[in-house]
Amino acid sequence: MTAAPRQDRDRHPDGPRPTPAGTLRLPLPVVLAGARGHGRWHLDNIRGLQRKGLVRLAGICELTPLTEEELDGRRVAQSADLGALLDSTGAAVAVICTPIPTHTDLALTAARRGVHVLLEKPPAPSYAEFRRMADGMAAAGTVCQIGFQSLGSHALPAIRRLITEGALGRITGIGGAGAWVRDEAYFRRAPWAGRRRLDGVDVVDGVLTNPLAHAVATALALDGSTRAEDVTGIRTELLRANDIESDDTSCVRVTTTGGRITVAATLCAERPGEPYVLVHGTEGRITFWYKQDRVLVQRSGRGPEETEYGRTDLLENLAEHLTGGAGLLVPPESTGAFMKVVEAIRRAPDPVALPPDAWRTVPGERRRVVPGVDGFVAAAADTLALYSELGAPWALPKEVSTA
């Protein structure tokens, strides 16, 4: 297939000058880096936005090219070299959904070519790598959107408005809960899965930093504490039932300039549940099931009110930002607080292995379950207490670290 012609751009000494946000034209040519695994979601999403005339799939970067079947019979430029693919296709945007340790280098590869980026969460495995990415992209004049899809929910501004208007009285804290199930294959799906480090490089693939990272980021957003400087203290309890290096059953308490947040999560639940964030007030509370954009408001003297909201897709928002000047929903600086949590988990002692009597294997499912963990996850969100403070028999006070 003949590659799309490269867009005309002025030249920086170090590479092309990016076209200023708000001046690009639709459809935007997009290259997807990482099209398997979760990347398949991005591939389908790009196709959906292509049908709306917002983007055009210009290329796919994979170490092993996608087959015709994986591409549904369509043909598209492919290469294992992201830089070369961006050069040959004239892409305006790169969607990066690759292993966590590669995020910074690939984002900067795009930035050096004047290409804007949608970067899958978590944006980096350490705060230093996050800053290298964010500062590098800013210096290049390119735009980066971080892929916390829940932060595109229209429920967030609605909940923030209720908080500001005093609908819940004084806010006493925010909890988060995620009880998911993952089998052994999940931790074997890639060399970096379930790892804190790989070949001396940080990975930090824990339950709070990757699969249920949205619970942490969404809680911080509702607290109004999204910048790194908003975080004043972090305590973690990192544990694991599976035979992995990273944590699969953990909780974190984040103290911010605005309040207190506790998020508990596990991949060893007895029954899978919808993750949620819970805003506590002196006169009521709000439960936000962020994957469903569903909100339940419970207030003193009033009946419960449940509402489902819409959601703005982050690639669509990036396209509208680049072509029409719409505000960017999740720029890097709005994930600085989340990256402080990642850094605290990275610097914490390695997760404590739960004793064999604290978990069991589900017959025929090849997955490990921690009996009672579902209740502890819910209780942590409800009381803002850590596992050890709730009396979980497998969580000892000495397992708490402070950053």
Stockholm file with secondary structure:
# STOCKHOLM 1.0

chainA/1-403         MTAAPRQDRDRHPDGPRPTPAGTLRLPLPVVLAGARGHGRWHLDNIRGLQRKGLVRLAGICELTPLTEEELDGRRVAQSADLGALLDSTGAAVAVICTPIPTHTDLALTAARRGVHVLLEKPPAPSYAEFRRMADGMAAAGTVCQIGFQSLGSHALPAIRRLITEGALGRITGIGGAGAWVRDEAYFRRAPWAGRRRLDGVDVVDGVLTNPLAHAVATALALDGSTRAEDVTGIRTELLRANDIESDDTSCVRVTTTGGRITVAATLCAERPGEPYVLVHGTEGRITFWYKQDRVLVQRSGRGPEETEYGRTDLLENLAEHLTGGAGLLVPPESTGAFMKVVEAIRRAPDPVALPPDAWRTVPGERRRVVPGVDGFVAAAADTLALYSELGAPWALPKEVSTA
#=GR chainA/1-403 SS CCCCCCCCCCEETTEECCCCTTCCCSSEEEEEECCSTTHHHHHHHHHHHHHTTSEEEEEEECSSCCCTTTTTTCCCEEESCHHHHHHHHTCSEEEECSCGGGHHHHHHHHHTTTCEEEEESSSCSSHHHHHHHHHHHHHHTCCEEEECGGGGBTHHHHHHHHHHTTTTSSEEEEEEEEECBCCGGGGGSSTTTTCSEETTEECCCCTTTTTTHHHHHHHHHHHTCCSGGGEEEEEEEEEESSSSSSCSEEEEEEEESSCEEEEEEESBCSSCCCCEEEEEETTEEEEEETTTTEEEEEETTSCCEEEECCBCCHHHHHHHHHHHCCCCSSCGGGGHHHHHHHHHHHHSCCCEECCGGGCEECTTTCCEECTTHHHHHHHHHHHCCCHHHHTCTTCCGGGEEEC
#=GC SS_cons         CCCCCCCCCCEETTEECCCCTTCCCSSEEEEEECCSTTHHHHHHHHHHHHHTTSEEEEEEECSSCCCTTTTTTCCCEEESCHHHHHHHHTCSEEEECSCGGGHHHHHHHHHTTTCEEEEESSSCSSHHHHHHHHHHHHHHTCCEEEECGGGGBTHHHHHHHHHHTTTTSSEEEEEEEEECBCCGGGGGSSTTTTCSEETTEECCCCTTTTTTHHHHHHHHHHHTCCSGGGEEEEEEEEEESSSSSSCSEEEEEEEESSCEEEEEEESBCSSCCCCEEEEEETTEEEEEETTTTEEEEEETTSCCEEEECCBCCHHHHHHHHHHHCCCCSSCGGGGHHHHHHHHHHHHSCCCEECCGGGCEECTTTCCEECTTHHHHHHHHHHHCCCHHHHTCTTCCGGGEEEC
//
